[in-house]
Every structure is written in structure tokens, then in C-alpha cells.
């Protein structure tokens, strides 16, 4: 329960993360291949042969694992489902990157006594917030739920990971190749952050030691 709630708690700023390049027009775009595929209801669109090839057109197939789909989700998915899976993966990766910061920064302040001796007491772990500030946790979850509901209502499938970063000029070089590179970096960092966040939660539940202290030691 704590894992589910804390991941949602830290996710509010995800809309400000760099947008992927699924709509950039690049041949390396994350969803172009499946978007261009003819829709035939729920017909499945992938057949894996030898060599673990990537017939989907999705970016992220890197050595040494290649196109990593051990559970076979992509092999069973229609083009529309595959687009949704990639959007969900990108958003979860953004949430996880923010969640790691949501562990380290409060724990650093708690160790320094910046907000008083009772902040994240007694263990000093980020998960202690459920015991010390349940009201703020509830309010934060409510605000995030409202923002996420608005985001879903105002967007369409295939565009829900677009945070409108390109429109404000954050990335001056917007060639298809460069945008595909940015998208791949975001995807890989998100995957790493999801693994790191899961490890951080388990570690704190087991030894009740702040993540920041484990890193320092």
C-alpha cells in the first residue's frame, strides 16, 4: 500500500518533464510504426522470430537484451494497445524519476533538522510521512488526482505524454534525429528510475534507514 501511495504522491510534477518524440516525424519515432499499421480491430500485429528482433518500430531496443519483452505483452498487443503501453511506460518513468528526488530531498532536510525534530520522525525515512503528516498526504493525493483527471480529459491517446516542452523552446535543436535521441534518453532514464525507486522502497521498509544515509555510507 505504501509503495502505491508514495509513487502517486511524488508524481504531481510529471507534466513538466521533457516530452517524448512520438509525434516528431522521425523514422525512429516511438510510435510511428504502429500508428501507420492498418487497424483491424483487435488483430495482433507482432510475430517474433529468431534473434529477438524488434518489429514494432518502438525505440528502446538496446543491447544486450535487444527488444525486451519477457512477458510477451507486445507480442499480444494490437497497434492501439502498443501505443498505450509505451505512453504508460514513459509516464511511469517520469513519475519514478521525480519519486527518487522525493526520497532524497526530504530525507536530507530531516537529517539536517530543517523542519524541526519531528519531521519524518522517528526513522527519518521518506515513508515516515504517512505517519507524521497524513493530512498533507491526503490533500496532495487529491490535488494530483484532479490534475491527472484533467490531463486525461484534455488529451487523446497517442498524445498524452506530450508536456508541450518543445513549444516553449527548451530544446532549440529539434531535428527528428535529435528529438529521437532525447526520447531514447528519457525512456532509458525512466526505466532505471523505476528499478531504483522500487529498490529504495524495499530497502527502507526492511531496515528503516533513510536512503540518503545509505548512499552517504
N, C-alpha and C positions, 0 to 999 in steps of 0.2 A: 504493500500500500504506500509506504513511504517513497519507494522508487517511482511509482506512477505520479504521485503528487509533486515531488520535488522537481521532476523533469518538466511538468507543466508549469510550475511556479517560476522557473527561470526562463521560460520561453517567450515572454511578452515582447522582447525587442527583436524577435526574429525577422520582422518585416523590414528592418533596416540593413539586413545582411546583403552582400552583393548578389545581384540577380544572375541566374544561370543563363545560358545562351541557347536555350532550346528553340527560340524564335529568331536566331541571328541570321539564318540562311546558309550557314556553313555546312559543308558536306560532313563535318564532324559533329554536327548538332546532336544534342542528346536525344531528340525525339523525332527528327525529320523522317528517318526511315520508316518508323511505324506510323507516323501521320500520313505518309504518302501511300501506305499499303491500302489496298481495297478493303473496305469494311464489309464483312459477311456475317453479320450478327455476332455470335459468339465463337466464330470459327477460330481455331488456334492457328498461330502463324509461324511457329518455330519448330524446326526439326534439327536436333543436334547430331552431328556426325563425329568422326574421329578427329582428334586434335583439339577438342573443346573450342571450336570456332565461335565467333560472335556474329550471328546472322541478324541481329536486331537493329544495328545501327546506333545503339546507345554507347556513349562514351563510358570509360571506366574499366575497359578490359585491358589490364596491365599484367606484365609478368611479375611473379612466376605463376600466378593462378589463372591468368587469362580471363575469360568471361566467367566470373564466379557466380554460380547459381546452384549450390549443392542441394537445395530443397526443391529445385525444379519449378519455381514459380514462373519464370519467364517462359519455360517450355510449355506451360499450361495456359498462358495468358493470351487473350485477344489483343490486337493493337491498342484498343482503348484502355484495357486493363494495364498494359505495359507502360503507357504514358502515365497513368495514375501512380503506379508503383515507383516510377522514377521521381515524380513530384513528391511523394511521401518520403522517399529516401533523402532527397535534398532538404526538405523541411526538418526532418528529424536530425539530420546532420547539423543544421543551423542551431536548432534547439540545444543539441549536445555541446556545441562549442560555447554557447552562452552559459550553459549549466556548469561547465568546468570553471569559468570565471565566477559564477555564483557560489561555488565552493571556496575557491581560493581567497577572494577578496574579503568576504565576511569573516572567515576564519583568521585572516591576518589582522583585521581590526579587533576581533575578540581577543587575540593573543596580546595585542598592544593595549587593551583596555580602553579603546577609543570611545565606546558607547556604554561604559560602566562595567562593573564586575559581574552583573547578572546577564550580560549579553551572551547568548549561546551557552549559558551555564547549565550544568557543571562541566560537561565534557569539552566544550569549545568547538564541537563539530557543527558543520552546516546543518545537518539533520536535526540538531537540537532546536531549531527554530519552530518545529511543530509543538514543542513543549513550552517554549518561552514566549512565543508570540502567535498563538493560534488565530487570534482575531485578524492580524495583518495577513496571515497566510490565506484565510478565507476571503478577505477583501481582494487580495491580489489575484486569487484564482477566479473570482467573479469578474474582475476587470479583463483578465486575459480571455475568459470565455466569451465575453461580449465582443472583444476585438476580433477574435477568431471567427465568430459567427458573422460579423460584418464582412470580413475578408472573403469568406466562402460565398456570401450572398452577392458580392460585388465582382466576383471573378468567374471565369469559365474554366472547365477542365482543360489543361494544357497551358494555362497562363498563370496558375496560382502560385508559382514560385517567383514570378516577376515582381521584384521590390521597387521597380522604377528608378534604380540606381543610375542606369545609363542616361536617363533623361536629364539628370542634374549635372552631368559632366564629370562624374567621379573618375571615369576611365576615359581619358582623351583619345587613346588609340583603340578604335572599335572595329578593326578589320575582323572578318569572320574567323581567321586563324587565331588571332589574339584572344578573341572572346571565347573561342573553344578552349584555349589554354586556361583562361580564368575559370571556366566552368569545371574543367577537369580538376584543377587545384582545389576548388571549393568542395567538389564531391569527395576527393580523397581525404581532405582535412576533416570533413564531416564524418566520414567512416571511422577515421582514427579517433575522433572525439566521442563517438558513440561507444566505442570499446573502452575508452579511458573513463568515461562517465560511469559506465556500469561497474568497472573495477573500483572506482572511488567510492561508490555507494556501498558495495560489498565490503570493502576494507573498513569503512567507518562503522558499519554495523557489527563487524567482527571484533575489532579491537578498540572502538570508541576513541580513536586518536585522530585529531584533525589532519586532513590531507596535507595542509601546508607544513605541519610539523614532520610528517613522514618524508616529504620532499627535502626539507632542510636537513634532516638527519641521514 
